[in-house]
Amino acid sequence: MVEVSILQKGAVIGFTTTIPVEVIFAGGYTPCDLNNIFVTDSNPMQYIEKAERDGFPKSMCNWIKGIYGVVMKHPVDAVITVMQGDCSNTQALTEILRYKGIRTIPFSFPFDRDRQVLQREIEKLKKALSVKDEQLKAVEEGMSKARSALGVIDRMTWEKRLVSGYDNHLWLVRASDMLGDYNRYNSMARDFIEEVKSNKPKEGVRIGCMGVPPIIPDLHDFIESVGGHVVYNETQRQFILPFKVMNLTDRYLKYTYPYGIFSRLEDIQKEIDRREIQGIIHYVQAFCYRTVEDVILRETLGIPMITIEGDLPKPLDSRTKLRIEAFIELLSNAGDAA
Ligand code: SF4
C-alpha cells in the first residue's frame, strides 16, 4: 500500500483514466485528468516529443506518451495509475514514472465486475488518501448536482438538438476531474445550459461516436460541417456516470468502460435506439489493443458504421475527411429514400 497521506491538502493528484474521483476530492486534494491536460494544450505535440526523446517508441499509443510528457513537464504530487480496466500499457507507464521518482498509487477495476473486489480497491484508495466516510458523503452530494447538470447538457444534445457534438464531448469528457472544482464546474454547466436554450436546433444525420475519446481535435466539427450531428459520445457520456445510484461502489460498477466490450454493448444498443442514431463512427487509436473490439461492434450493432483511426493530436487528414463525408452522404440519401 502506498501511503500518500503525507501529501499537503490541495496537492494535485493526476490520473490516467476515470477513477472514483470522489475519493480525491474528499481527501482535500485536487484531481487532474492527465489526458485532458495533454489534449487541450495549445501544443500537445510537445508532450509526445518529450516522451520520444526519453526513449518511448514511435510504435506506441500517443495517449500514453502524452500522459508521460504531461507528468514530466507539469509535475504532479502523485499519479493514480489504473492497472486493470483501462490500458495494456499502464504497467510499463507506472514503472517508468516510479523510476523517474513520481509517486504512483495503483487502482484496478476488476474485469469480472466483482463488487467485493471493486469495494476493496476503493477502500484501499480511501486509506491511501486518509478519507473518512463522512467527507465522502458530502462530496458525493455535491458532485451529483454537477453530474445532473451534465446529464441535462447531454439530453439537450440528442433530444432538442441545441448542443453541438463538440460541446457535448467537451463537457462530458471533463467530468472525469471537473476541472478540479465540482462546485465551479456545476455552475459553469448551468450557465452553459441557459446560454444554449436559445440556440437554433441542429439538423443533419444523427451520428454516434464510439470508442476512446478522439485525439483528433476537429473530428466533431468536421462531421457537422458535412451534414452530421454527433448526438452520442459513448465513452465521454460514461465519464459523467449517468446512473441514479448514490452508493460509490455501485456507481463505478455500472460504469461500463473498464469492464470490456460486452458490458458496453448493452448500453450502446439502448442509446442507439433512444437517440435514433442513424450511423456510427467508431474511433480507434493507432497501436491501441482496443482496436480489436471493432470486429465485435461491426457484427453486433446492426446499423451502418465506419471505423477511423487517429494517431497524433492533429486535424483530420484528407483521406479520413473524404470517408466521413461519403458516409454521411450515404446515410442522408438513405434517410431521404425511406
Ligand atoms: S488509446 Fe488504447 S493504448 Fe492508448 S492509452 Fe487509451 S487504452 Fe491505452
Residues whose N, C-alpha, C, O or C-beta is under 5 A from the ligand:
A	BS01	SF4	C61 W63 I64 D86 C87 S88 V212 Q285 F287 C288 Y289
